[in-house]
Each structure stands twice: as structure tokens, then as C-alpha cells.
Amino acid sequence: MFNFLSRLRAFWNETLTEVFVKASWPTPKELLDSTLVVIAAVALLGAVVFFCDFSLSNFVQLATKFVR
């Protein structure tokens, strides 16, 4: 039981050291820039998916109209 607690304590201390000492956190400017890039990429990808879905839907409707 003592071995488990000492290992758990060591894990916790190493985790805190990783998060608060060794990690490099972005500045507010970097965070804003990254957020804007992600929003733009999601909007662009959404527009591409919408265009593909709209085009394929119209193509299927046109193709099924000829079959009827």
C-alpha cells in the first residue's frame, strides 16, 4: 500500500512539474491567432462540404428525374 501511495505521489508531482514548469503556454496574441486560423479553417471546410453535398444532391435529383 505504501509503494502505491509513493508512486501516486511521484506521478502527481511529475504531472504538476510538466504542466506548470516545463510546458510553454501560448501568449494571448498567439492564442488569438491560432483561434482565428481554426475558425477560418472550419468555415472553409464547412463551405466545401456544403458545396459538395449541394452539388451531389442536385446531381442525384437530376439523375433520378431521367430514370422516372
N, C-alpha and C positions, 0 to 999 in steps of 0.2 A: 504493500500500500504506500509506503514511504517513497519507494522508487517511482511509482506512478505520479505522485504529487510533485516530486522533484523534476521529473520530465515535463510535466504540465507547466510548472513554473518556468522552466527553461524555455519551453516553447512560447509562453506568453511574453517573456522578456525579449526574446529574439523577434517576435512579431512586432512589439512596440518599437524596437530599435529599427526594424525595416521600415515601418510606416512613418515614424516621426524623425528619424535621424538620417537614414540612408536614402530615402526616396526624395526625388526632386519634384516639387509640385509646380504646376504652371502659374505664371503670373496672371493677374486679371486680364491683361491685354491678350496674352496667348490663349487663355480660356475663351475669351470672346471671339477671337479669330477662328479658333477651332470649331466653336459652336456655329458660327456663320457658315463655315465650309460644310459642316454636316447638314445644316438646314438646306443649303443650296443643292447639295448632292442628293438629298432625299427628294426635294422638289423636282429636280431634273429627272431622277429615276421614276418618280411618280408620273411625270408628263410622258415619258417614253412608254411606260406600262399602259397608261390611258390611251395613247395613240395606237399602240399595238392591239389592245383589246377592242377599241372602237373600229379599227380597220378590219380585224378578223371577224368581228360580229357582223359588220356590213357585208363582207365577202360571203359569209355563210348564209345570210339572208338572201343575197343575190343568187347564190348557187342553188339554194332550195327553191327559189321562185322559178328557176328554169326547169326543175325536176317536176314540179306540180303540173 
